[in-house]
Amino acid sequence: MDARLILLPLLLAAGSALALDHSHRAWDDLLKKHLVVLDGGRASQVRYAGVAQDRAALKGYLGELSAVTPAEFGGWTREQQMAFLINAYNAFTVEKILMRYPEIRSIWDFGKLFSNPFKDRFFVLFGKNSSLDEIEHEILRPKYKDPRVHYAVNCASVGCPMLREEAYVAERLDRQLDEQAARFLSDRSRNRFANGRLEVSRIFDWFKEDFEPREKYFARYANLLADDAASRERIAQGRAPLTFLEYDWALNGAK
């Protein structure tokens, strides 16, 4: 028998073994084990001390992400790509926190000018040193143009939309993103109609171009942002003036 025919199945099996697990099972297991869901599902905290004990499992998952090539990534569906990038952002952010944990109270403890945690190229992605900002602002936002991404990526801070208690996966991605949007916009500590105004997270100011026209954007979520019919109607008609709440950069760690 031709030796090439014998080697072919072995090569295919090896390639399959190296392919990314699109269930993101390793990350999903860590989240289910170390995430605390609060406020009826609107917020979450991370047991960073617990993740630190499972650091080997986290690093193993990050290694899987770093091993993905641009060509492999390019052959995936849009949903697989987005799930990969969101999970990568969140998992590498947790790893960044663990670099200084427990001596850290905010992700900004790394610095804003030097050692900026979002610009620091502290991991490898697609064969090059990369940063969290590159994932979010150079790939996720401009390529996929889905504002719900803002509810999925988590910056390890109280003011940020919650870290989801499961990994993002392609087959459920649309539902997961919709649910994250509903959770965040119904959280009265970060978004609410009060004093005749729509008081919302600064995310809607910092990235306003992703939500334009904002009046129409908030209109679709009127039932989540207010409790009474009159206020909801005002939001739905785009007549609620906007104001932006202070962002809480405190670490989202469980005590």
N, C-alpha and C positions, 0 to 999 in steps of 0.2 A: 504493500500500500504506500502511496505517496506520503512522505513524511510531513508534507505541508497540510495534508488532510487530517493528520493526527494532531498537529500543533494548533490548527485553527480553533477547535472547540476550547482548548486550553486558553488561548489568547482571548477569545470572546468571554470566557468565564472570568478571567483576570480583569478585563475591562469593566465587566458588570460589577465585580466586587469593589472596584474603585469608584464607581458612579455614586453621586450624592444620594443619600436617603431623603427623598422629597417629603417624607413624613416628619422629618426633623425630630425624630424620636428622642435622641439624646438631649436636645434642648427642651423638648416637651416634658421629659421626665424631671429635669432640674426645676422647671417652673412649677410643676405640680407638687413637687416636694418642698420647695423653699419660698413660694409666694403666698402672701396672706391677702385675701380679698376683703375689702372693707366697704362700709357705707352702701350696703345693698348691691355691690358689684360696680360701684362708680369709682372706686379707688383701690390701690393695692400697695403693699409694702414688701420689700425683699428681705428675707433672712440672710443677710450677707455672711454672717458667721457660719451658717449652714452651707452656703455655696462654697465658702472657703475650704470647708472640710471635703467637699466634692470637687475641688479645683482640678483634679486630674480628669474628671469626666467633662468639665467645662473646656479644658484645654484640648481634650480629644475632639470635641465637637468643633471648636474653633479651627483645629487642624484640618478637619474635613472641609470647612468653608474655604480655607486658604488654598486647598488643593484644587479647587475648581478652576478650570482654564477658561479664558474668554471664548474659545470655540465651543466648549461644552455648554457654557452659559447661553451662548447665542442660539443653541439648538433647542432651548426650552420654550415652553409657552409663556405668554405674558404673565399669567398668574403664578407660574413656577418661579419666574424671575423676581417678581415683586415679593413673594413670600420669602425667597432666599435673602433678598436685600434687607427686608424689614427684620427678619430674625438675626441676620448678621449684625445689623446696627445695634439691636438690643443686647445680644450676647457679648459683643465686644465692649459695649458700655459697662456691663456688669464686670467684665474682666478688668477694665480700666479702674473701676472703683476698688476692686480687690488688690490692686497694686499698692494702695495706700491704707486699706482697711486694717484695723478699726480707727486709725487716726485720721478720720475725715468726716466733715460735717456737711460738705457741699462739694459737688463736682468741680466747682470753681476753686477749691483749695489747691488744685494743680497749678493755677495761675491763669491770667487772662491774656497776658502778652507773651510771656515765656512759658512754655509747657502747657499752652492752651489745650485742654482735653479734647476739644472738638477738631482742632487743626493738627494735633500731634499724630504723626504717621507711626503709630505703635503696633500696627498689624499688617499682614500681607493679604492682599486680595487681588485676584486676577494677575498674579505674578509680579506685583509691585507693592512697595510700601504705601499704605493708604491711611486715610483718616475717616472719622465719623462724618465730618462735613462733606467729604467727597461722596460718601454713600448717599447722604440725604440731598445735598444741594447740586451735585454734579451728575447724579444718576436718577435717583428716585423721583425727585420733583420735576426736572425738565423733561425726562424721557416718558414718564407715565402720566403726568398731568392729572393726578387724582388727589384732590385735597384731603381725602380720608387718610392719606399717608400720615398726616400730622397727628392723627389720633392713635396711630399704631407704633411709631417710633418713640422710644422712651429715653429721656435724658437723665434718668436716675434722680429726679427731683420731684418734690411734692406738687409743684405747680404744673407739672407735665401731665398729659393724658396718661392714664394708668398703664403699667406694664401688664399685658394680658396674661392670664393664667394658663395659657396653652400656646404652643407654637402656631405660627401662621402656616397654612397649607393651601396649595393651589385649589383643590376641589371645594374648599369652604371659604376661600379668601373674601369673596364679595360679601357674604353674610357676616364674616368676622369684622370686616371694616365698617359695615353698616352698624353693627352692634357697638363697636368702639365709639363711633360718632354719637350714637344715642346715649351711651354712658357718660361721655364727656359733657355733652351739651345739656344733659339733665342734672348735672352736678352743680347745685346752687352755690357752692363755695367758689366756683370758678366761672360760672356763666349763669346769668339770671336777669330778669326784668325787675327793676327796683327804682323807686323814686322817679318814675316816668321815663326811665332810660334803660337801654339794653347794656348791662354791664357784663363784659365778656373778657376772656383771657387775652393777654397780650399777643398770643400766637396769631390772632386775627388782625393785629396791627403789624407785627414783624413780617408776616408773610401775606399781606393783604392782597397781593396780586393773584394768589392762589384761590382766593374766595370771591373775587369780583364777578358781578356786582354784589357787594356784601348784603345790601338790603334784600335782594332776592334769595341770596344764600340762606340767610337766617329765617326768611319767611317760611321755608320748607320745614323748619324745626320749631315753629312757633309753639306747638303744643308741649314741647319739652322745656322751653325757656320761660314759660309763664304758667300760672295756675288758673287765673280767671279768664273768662271769655273775652272781656274787653281788652285786656293786655295782649292776649293772643291775636286778636283781630288787628291791633295796632302793629304788631310785629309782622303779621302776614301781609299787611298793606305797605310795609316798608316805611312806616312813619315813626319808628322808634329811634331816637338819636343814640349814637354809640359812645360808650366810654370804656376805657380799658383798665382792668384790675392789675394790681401789682403781682408780679410773678414770684412764687415762693421757690427759691433755689435750694432749700434745705434737702438733705439726703432723704430718699424715700426708703430708709432702712427700718425694719421692724425692731422695736425696742426689746 
